[in-house]
Amino acid sequence: MLDGENTPQNIALYGFLLGIICGGGLIYALLVDSFWPPQIGYFLCALAIFHFLEYLATALFNPDKLSLDSFLINHSPHYHAAHAVSFLEFVIEYYFFPTWKTFGILNYVGLFLVIIGQTARTTAMFSARHNFSHRIVDYKAPDHQLVQHGIYRMMRHPSYFGFYWWAIGVQCLLLNPICFALFIFWLHRFFSERIAYEEYTLLRFFGDEWKSYKNRTPTGLPFIS
């Protein structure tokens, strides 16, 4: 049941606005020749797709947990601050050094990383299905299984892999050298701590099954074993 702010009308509004942002960003990037370079349009498109797919996966496989928060738009103050700082860096550098932001090969590399990251994260959510959660759970539900098929055969944390390269790809797409370096540092620190805690809970839940899976499967993230 949805009540209060989590009404079907509000959820539909969120989806509609994300669709407008996605479509508008793509049209801007591909068709509009204006003051701002096209990577802003691609960035808005990627951002809207990311949040929509987070909701879609929850709706399909965890409908009992469905709410406005499933869009992950209100993820955390740190998440909003990171996007604000990256956009601010882009604006400042474009104002003072516009030639730095000329669309070229690095932008295509960034766009490729965004696509790879989004594909990996969405594939992970669709592979894990009801076992996927945006929050680390501290108790084992009766139907909670250790997912080892699909993309989980190649890496233990494909959703983290996906978000890591999506976020790095965005900074490469925007040609933000400062945020590129900062994102690598903070994402590595964040995922190192999160993975350590999550794997502690998985060891408690699954014991030797988890140990065997961990020994044969890498995390998928650089410099995190």
N, C-alpha and C positions, 0 to 999 in steps of 0.2 A: 504494500500500500504506500502511496505517495501523498504526503500532506504538506501543508505550509508552503514553503518555497519550492519544494520538490513536486510541483504539480506537472501533469502532462503538458499544460500550456507553456510553462516556463522551460521545460525540457525541449519542447518543439521550437521555442524561441531561440534557445541556445543553438540548436542544430541549424535553424534558418540563418542566424547571424554568422555561424561558422561557414555555411555554404556561400554566403555573400562575400565574406572575406577571402575564401578560397578562389571563387570565380573571379572576383575583382582583381585579386593579386595576379592570377594567371593571365587575365586579359591585359592588365597593365604591363606585365613582363614581356608578353609576346607581341602586343599590338600598339601600345602607346609609346610615342616618342616625345618625352617630356623632360623636365628638369632633373628628376631623380633617375638614377640608373636602374636597369631591370631587376637587379638582385633583390631589391626591396619587395617587388612583386612575388618573386619566387619564395622569399622568406615568409611572407604572409600566407601564401598558399601552403607551404610545408607546415607552418604552425597550425593552421586550421585543420588540415588533414590529420595531423598528430592527435589533436584533442578529440576530433570526431571518432577516430578509430579506437581510442581508449574507451569511449562510451559504448561504441558498437560491440566490442568484445565483451564488456560487462553485461550488456543487454542480452547477448546471445547465450552466454554461459553462466552468468551469475545474476539472474534477474531479481533475486531476492535482496541483492545488495545495490540495486539500481537507484541512483539519485543524481542530482545536479553535480555532486562531487565526482561522479564517474567520468565526467569530461576532463578532470584534472586541471581545470582552468584555475581553481583556487588551490593549487598544489601546495604552495608555501610562500612566505614573504621572500625567501632566498631565490625561489624560482622566478618570481616577478622582477626582483632586483637584477638578476642575471640578464634577463631580456632587456630591461631598461638600460643597463650599463652597455650592453652590446650595441643597442640602437644608438645610444648617445655617442659611443666611439665612432660608429659609422658616420653620423651627422657631422661631428667635429672634424674628422679626417677628410670627409668629402668637401667641407667648407674651405678648409685650408689647403688641402692637397687633392683636388678633384681627379687628377690623373692617376692617383693611387687606386681609385675605384673603377677604373675602366674595365669593362667586362671582357674577360679573356679565359685562358686555359685554367687558371686557379679557381675561377668561379665554377667551371664545369666539373673540376675535381670535387669542389664542395658540394655541388648538386648531386654528384654521383654518391658521395658519402651519405648525404641525407637520404637518398633513395635506398641505399644498402641498409642504413640504420633503421629506417621505418619498416622496410620489408622484414628484417630480422625480428624486430619487436612485435610486429603484428603476427608474424608466423609463430612466434613463441606463445602469444596469447591464445591463438587458435589451436596450437598443439596441446597446451596445458588445459584448456577449456575451463571446467569448474575448479580445477586445482590452482588456477592463477588468481593472485590477489595483489592489489596495489599496496597493501600493508602486510608486514611480516606478522604472521599469526603465532601466538605462544601456546596454542593447544592444537592437538591433532583431531580433526573431525573424522567421524567414522568412514567417510568416503574419500578421505584425503589419500592420494596415491603419489608415489615418487615417479614423476614423468621422466621417461628415458627414451621415448621414441621421437621421430621427426627431427626437428632441429636440435632437440635436447640430446640426440646421439652425438652431435658434433661439439657442443659446449654446454656447460652447466648452467650458465646464466645468459641465455640469448636475449632476454628482454633488456638486461643491463647493457649487454654488448650493443644492442640496437640503439638505446638512448645515448650511450657514450658517443657512438659515431655519428648519430643524428646531430647531437649538440656540437661536436667538433666540426662537422660538415657545414653547419649553419655559419660558424665563424669564418670558415674558409670561403663560403659563398659570399659573405659580406666583406671579405678581405679585411678582417679586424685582427691585426697582429697581436695587440695587447690582450684582447679577450681570448684569442686563440691559445696563448700561453697560459692565461689564468684558468681557462676552462679545463685544460689538460691537468693542471695541478689540482684544482678543486674536485673535478670528477674522479680523479684517481684516489684522492683522499676519501671522498664520500663513499665510493663503491668498495674501497678496501675495508672500511669500517662496516658497511652494510652487509657485505658478503660474509665477513667473519661472523657477524651475529646471526645471519640467516642460516649459515651452514652449521652453526652450533645447534639451532633449533631442529634442523633436518637430521642431525646426528641423534638427537633425542627421540625424534619421531620414528626413524627408520633403521637406526643402528648399523648392523653389518651390511645391509643392502645399500645404505648411503655410502659407507666406506668403500665398497667395491665400485660403485658408480663414480665416486670422486676420484679414485685412483686411476681410472681409465679415461676420464673426460676432463679436458681443461676448462677453465672458467670462460674463456673466450675474450677476456679483457687483457690488454697489454700490461705486463709487469705485475699482474695479480695472479698468483698461482692457486 
